[in-house]
């Protein structure tokens, strides 16, 4: 994997916080930044995938008009709450 350098501008207070945290973790500030960035990307990419899935489901509902009745969903959830393992209603 090829790597590249990316510079960021931080105000002094943020830089001091970064250095302090890195020292507390016995890590380099670079490691803290990279870890935080990777965690942020994972979280935001997952949120974007979920948003796209929601939009696809909404479009399907609008096109087909099919939905699961709330009573069936609530009955299924009640079974799960009681320790049952019924399949999700479709």
C-alpha positions as CSV (number, residue, x, y, z in Angstrom):
1,X,0.0,0.0,0.0
2,X,1.3,3.4,-1.0
3,X,1.2,6.1,1.6
4,X,1.2,9.9,1.3
5,X,1.6,12.8,3.7
6,X,-1.3,15.0,4.5
7,X,-0.9,18.2,6.5
8,X,-3.5,19.7,8.7
9,X,-3.6,23.1,10.5
10,X,-4.5,23.0,14.2
11,X,-4.9,25.8,16.6
12,X,-2.5,25.8,19.5
13,X,-5.0,24.5,22.1
14,X,-5.9,21.5,19.9
15,X,-2.3,20.8,19.2
16,X,-1.6,20.8,22.9
17,X,-4.5,18.5,23.6
18,X,-3.2,16.1,20.9
19,X,0.3,16.1,22.3
20,X,-1.0,15.6,25.9
21,X,-3.1,12.7,24.9
22,X,-0.3,11.1,22.8
23,X,2.0,11.4,25.8
24,X,-0.6,9.8,28.1
25,X,-1.0,6.9,25.7
26,X,2.7,6.6,25.1
27,X,2.2,7.1,21.4
28,X,3.2,9.6,18.8
29,X,0.7,12.4,17.9
30,X,0.7,10.9,14.4
31,X,-0.7,7.6,15.8
32,X,-3.5,9.5,17.6
33,X,-4.5,11.4,14.5
34,X,-4.4,8.3,12.3
35,X,-6.4,6.2,14.8
36,X,-9.0,9.0,15.2
37,X,-9.3,9.5,11.4
38,X,-9.7,5.7,10.7
39,X,-12.4,5.4,13.4
40,X,-14.2,8.5,12.0
41,X,-14.1,7.1,8.4
42,X,-15.4,3.7,9.5
43,X,-18.3,5.3,11.5
44,X,-19.3,7.7,8.7
45,X,-19.0,5.1,5.9
46,X,-21.3,2.8,7.9
47,X,-23.8,5.7,8.4
48,X,-23.7,6.4,4.7
49,X,-24.3,2.8,3.8
50,X,-27.3,2.7,6.2
51,X,-28.6,6.0,4.7
52,X,-28.4,4.5,1.2
53,X,-30.1,1.3,2.4
54,X,-32.9,3.4,4.0
55,X,-33.4,5.4,0.8
56,X,-33.6,2.2,-1.3
57,X,-36.1,0.7,1.1
58,X,-38.2,3.9,1.0
59,X,-38.1,3.9,-2.8
60,X,-39.2,0.3,-2.8
61,X,-42.1,1.0,-0.5
62,X,-43.1,4.0,-2.6
63,X,-43.0,1.9,-5.8
64,X,-44.6,-1.3,-4.4
65,X,-46.7,0.0,-1.5
66,X,-45.9,-3.1,0.5
67,X,-45.2,-2.8,4.2
68,X,-45.3,-5.1,7.2
69,X,-48.2,-4.4,9.4
70,X,-47.3,-3.0,12.8
71,X,-49.3,-5.6,14.7
72,X,-47.1,-8.4,13.1
73,X,-43.9,-6.5,13.9
74,X,-45.0,-5.9,17.5
75,X,-46.0,-9.6,17.9
76,X,-42.6,-10.6,16.6
77,X,-40.8,-8.2,18.9
78,X,-42.8,-9.6,21.9
79,X,-41.6,-13.1,21.0
80,X,-38.0,-11.9,20.9
81,X,-38.4,-10.2,24.2
82,X,-39.7,-13.4,25.7
83,X,-36.6,-15.3,24.4
84,X,-38.2,-16.7,21.2
85,X,-36.3,-16.9,17.9
86,X,-39.0,-16.4,15.3
87,X,-38.0,-15.2,11.9
88,X,-38.5,-11.5,11.1
89,X,-41.9,-11.0,9.4
90,X,-41.8,-10.3,5.7
